[in-house]
Amino acid sequence: MLSYATASNRFDKLLLKSDVFVDKSLFIKEFLESQEEVTLITRPRRWGKSLNMDMLKRFLNIEVDDQGKPLPQEQSLNRKLFVGGEVVIGSKTGKVKQLFPLKIAQQCPDLINDYQGQYPVISIGFKDVKGSSYQAIEAGVKTQIIDLYTEGSYLYPCIRSVRTTLEGAQKEQLRRYIDGEFNEEDIKNSLRFLGKLLYKHFKKPVYVLIDEYDAPINDAYVKCKDRPEEFQKILELFQNLLGATLKSNPHLEQSLVTGILRIAKSNLFSDLNNMREYTLLDKRFSTSYGFTQQEVDELLDKVPISTPVEKIQHWYNGYTFGGQVCYNSWSVMCCLSSEGSLDRYWIDSGGTKLLDSVLGRVS
């Protein structure tokens, strides 16, 4: 079913439900070997940022039971996604799908042994955090934070346990996050504090993944353009949150941040001088987003359509990332799922409010 390939940003669903899959798992190798403490990758919308982020999370994250104990490898779904194995995909029918090893398992067995399922991961995305006021944006951020702490529900006994290493004030802080009774200062420290808890629990440093960091900022820039003080307050909310999480964090192993805007050029977060940015012009990660010609050729072998290859090239080829010619992945998969129908899938998938606003001011 190709519909899953266009509708889902979940790596597991793509592997288990879709009929085709483009293996981008060597992106993980590039990230881990980059050695930067904080990496920012900027790409336009619909180029696979969220899917790669979810793939990285499932590669690194320690899968646990309800008590927070790591699952044995043979019970780990995430491990099978990368190294292969049988997975039950029909709870009622017992239908099984055989997964095959991905490129990272075939070519980098040491990374599988050293990293797969070995680290706590904090993964948060801001794509859906939007609003025309500070209160709306803050509420959206709070929802994401509450969801994060809900995922770590196995940490809750720390509040009641007399044997916990948490101080009384830290127990109270955790209770506020669990109950959603936290203020602006708590938002600032939320990811840093969760990282500290995970470090105490697993005795391992944390990977922090932040997807679409600038989506609320882009949206607020347009909606609050006549209220600069309101926009500045929203901007400071994210400056404080990212600064506390990513700067001088003793429990941070590495962090990946994605978005559209470059932080250095936009001067959004001047304090984050430990961040290395990779844009469309950089060779690193140039094949991690979008499809190469070889990948498109392999897709067309698996999903034959009557539309000539030359027409698909004319419509969806023409982007260059770090010297590598790429196809827009979203457009190609929509084309294949529509039996070769050519359309402006990428343009129609997202708004251009920020661009329209800027063009309107200079016209």
N, C-alpha and C positions, 0 to 999 in steps of 0.2 A: 504494500500500500504506500504509494508515494505521498499521500496526503500528510503522513507523519513527518516526512522529510521537510515539508514546508511549514507545518503548523507548530512544531515542537522545538523548544530550546533545551529539552532534556536529553542528555546523551544516552541514557539507558533506553528511553522510549525509541530513539532513533535506531539503535542497534536491534532492539527486540521486536519492533513493530513495522519498521519500514522494509521494503524489498531491496533497497539499494543504500549504500553507505560509502561516503568518501572518507578514507582513513587519513585524519589529520593528527594522529597521535604523536608524531615526532615533534609537534609543537611543544609537548611537555619536555622533551629533551632540550630543546632550545631554551625554554624558560629556566629549567633547573641549572643549566650550564652557563647561563648569562651572568650569574654571581652577583647581580645587583640586589641590594636589599629591597628596594621598591622599584618596580617596573611599571611604566605607563605605556599602553599601546593604544594609539588613536586610529580609528577607522570610521567611515560613515556607517549609518544604520544599515542593517540587513546584510552585513558581511561576515556573520558568524561569530561575533564577539561573545555573546551569551552562551552559545553552544560550546565553544572552546573553554570558557570559564567553568561550565558545568563538568566538562570532561576532566579538567585539571582537578577540580574538587573531588570527583569520584576516584581519581587516581591516587591522590594523597591521603584522603580522609580515613581515619580509623573508624571502621564500622563497629558499633557496640550493641549490647543487649539493653534491656530496660534498666539494668543496674549500672550501666556505663562500663561494663567489662568488654574488652575487645573480642569480637567473634573469631573463632578458628577460621583459617584460610578456606577450608572446604565449605564453610557456610557463607562465605562472602560473595555476594552478587557482584560487587564492584570488581573484585579480582577476576571473576569469569569474563567480565566485559573486556578486559585487556588481554588475559592469557588464554581465553577460550574455555569451553566446557558446555555442558548441557544445562539449560535453564528452562524451568517450567513456565510457560507463558499463558496457559489456560488453567485457571484455578479449578474450574468445574470439569473440564474435559481431560486435564492432565497432559495437554499438548506440550511437547518439548521442542525447543529450538537449539540447534547446535551452533555455538559461536566459535569462531576461529581466531587464533592469536592475531592481534593488531601489530602494526609495524614496530611499535616501541617494544613489544614483547619479543618479536623476532630478532630485532637488531640490537636491543639494549637490555639484555637480561640482568645486568648489574643494577640498572635503575629500577627494575621490577623488584629485585630483592631488597634494595636499600630504601625505596620510597613508597612503593605501592601499599596503601593502607597503613602507613607507619606514622602519620602525623595528624594532630588535631587541626581542623580547618574552620575558619570563620568565613562564611560566604554571604555577602549581602549585595542586593541590586536595587538601584534607585530608578529604574526605567518607568515605573508606574507611580512614582511620587511626584504629583503635580498639583498645582493650585494657584489661585490668584492672590493669595495672602500668606503672610508668615505663619499664621495659625494653621492653615490647611497643609502647608509644607511640613511644619513641625509634626502635625498629626500623622502624616504619611510616613515620616521617618520613625516616629514612635512605633507604628505598626510593624515596620520591618524589624526593629530592635526586639519587640516583644516576640515576634516569630522566631528570631534567633535564640532567645533564651528558652522558648518552648522546645526547640530542637534539643537543647541541652538539659532537659528536665531531670536527667539522672544526677545533675549537680544539686538538685533541690534539698536532698537530705543534709547538705552542709549547713543549712539554717538551723536544724534541730540537733544535729549531732554534737555531743560534748567533746568528741575526739577530733573534730575538724581543726585544721590549721587556720581557719578564718577567724579574724578578730570580730568582736561584737559589732563594730561599725560596718565591717565588710558583710556580715550576715544581714544587717539591716539594708545595706545597699543592694544585695542580691534580692532580698524580699521586694524592694521597690520595683526592680526590673521585672520580676515575676508577676507582680500585681498591676503593672502598668502605671504606677504612681510615682513617676520620675519627672524631673524638671529639666531645664535647658542645660544646666551643668552636668546632670546625669547623662544626657544625650552625648555630650562631648566625651565623656569617659566610658561610654557603654562598651565599645568594642575593645578598648584597652583592658577594661576590667574583666570582660569575658575571656580574653586571652590569658589573663593572669589565672583565672579559675581553671581553664583547660590545662595550663602549664602545671598547676599544682596537682591536677587529677592524673594526667598522663605522664608527667615528668619529661615532657618534650616541648620544644618551642612550637609556635603556632604559625601557620600560613594564613594570611589574610587576603581574601579575594573580594574586590569591590568592582561591581559591574555598573556601567553607565553612570559614573560618578557625577557627570555634568547634566544629566537629563532634567532634574528639577531646576537647575540654574538656567538652562536654555529656555525652559518653559516660563520661568518667573521673569526672565529678562524681557520677554515679549509682553506678558500680562501686567507687569509692574513698571513698564517703561515710563509711565507718567508719575510714578511714586518711587523715586530713587532711594529714599530712606528705607522703604519696605524691601526693595531688592537688596540693598546693602545688608540688612538684617538677615535675609535668607542666605546670602553669600557667606556671612560670618558664621552661620550655623554649620555649614559644610567645611569652612576653613578650620573651625575648632575641632570638629569631629575627625577629619582626616589628619590634622596636625597631631592630636593626642594619640591617634592610633598608629601612625606611621613614623613619627619622629621620636628618636631616642627611646624606643620601646624595648625593654630588656627581654621580653618574651616573644618577640617577633623573629621568625626565621627568614621568611621572604614574603613579599606582597606583590600581587598583580592588580593593577587598576586599569580599567578600560573606559573609553569615552570618545567623544568627537573632538573636543577642544584640547589643544595643547596647554598644559599648565604654565610652562615657562613663557611662551609667547603671549598668552592671554593675561599673564601676571595675576592669576587668580589666587595662588597659594605660594606666596614668596618664601615662606618658611620651610617648604618641603624641598630643601636643597639636596636631599639624599635620594631623589627620584631620578631615574634614567628614562627618558622618553624615546619611544620608537614610533615614527610616523610613516606615512606612505613612501617617504624618500629613503628609508633605511632598508638595507639588505636583510638584516635579521628580522625574522618573522614574515618575510615577503611572500612565502608560499603557505603561510598558516591561515590566511584569510582569503576567501575567493577560491576559484578553481583554476588550475593550470590547464594548458591545452591537453596534456596527457590525461589528466583527470576527466576532462570533458569527453575525450575520445573513449575512455573506458566506460563512462556512464552511457554513452550512446550505443555501445556494444551490448550493455545490459538492458537498456530500455530503447529498443529500436522505434524510430518515428519516421514519418514520411518527409518531414521538413528537411531540406538540404542542409548539410553542415555549414555551407558557406553563408546561408541566411542566419543561422544561429550565431556564427562568428560576427556577422555584420551588426546584429542587434545587441549582443551581450559581451563581445570581446572589445577591448579598447582601453582598459585600465592598466596602468603600470605601477607596481609596488616595488620599490627598490630595484628597478631594472627588470623585474619579472612581469611579463604580460599575464593578466588575470581576467577571468570572467567573473561577473557578479553571480555568486552562488545562489542567492535567492531567486534571481530571474531565471537561471538555468533550471532549477528544480521546479519552479512554477511552470515553465515551458514544458518540461517533460511530463508533469502531472496533468497538463492540459492537452496531452497528445500532440505536442509540437506547435501549439498555437502561440504565435509571436505577439507580445504585448509589452506595455511599459510597466512591468510588474514592480520593479524597484522604485520608480518614481511614485507610483500610485500607493506604495506601502507606507509611506511616511510623510509627515508634513514638512513644510519649508518655512515655518513661521519666522524663525530667527533670520534666515537669509532674506526673506521678503521684507522684514523690518529694516535690515541694514540697507538693502537696495532702495527701499522707499525713502530713506533719509538722504541718500546721495543723488537721487534722481532729480 
